[in-house]
Amino acid sequence: MMVYQATKCYPEDEKYGLCSQFRRAAVSIAANIAEGYKKLSKQDKLRFFNISQGSLEECRYYCILSRDLHYIDDDIYQQLNQAILNTSLLLNAYIKGVVNNNGIQD
């Protein structure tokens, strides 16, 4: 939701560029976690969680680029960056639990 709010004020010429890419990557994070959650095998779960990690890193880059292009101010950048960090920590912990077989069957 933070990405959608932040990208509302991007220039019109970024509507189908950076704005769209940033939003799609942010949506992909949660969508792949949700899809991976319902997979039965550890391998399938980890594949979707890894895709989610990639989208998270994509968002990290878009956040930096948006700041450097002055589309977002430092305060919004810090908020987005902190949300990315928190999400990354939670996702990595969840992946570690799956890898360590905490209740997951292959």
Sequence and secondary structure as in RCSB ss.txt:
>XXXX:A:sequence
MMVYQATKCYPEDEKYGLCSQFRRAAVSIAANIAEGYKKLSKQDKLRFFNISQGSLEECRYYCILSRDLHYIDDD
IYQQLNQAILNTSLLLNAYIKGVVNNNGIQD
>XXXX:A:secstr
 HHHHHHTTS GGGTTTHHHHHHHHHHHHHHHHHHHHT SSHHHHHHHHHHHHHHHHHHHHHHHHHHHTTSS HH
HHHHHHHHHHHHHHHHHHHHHHHHTTSS   
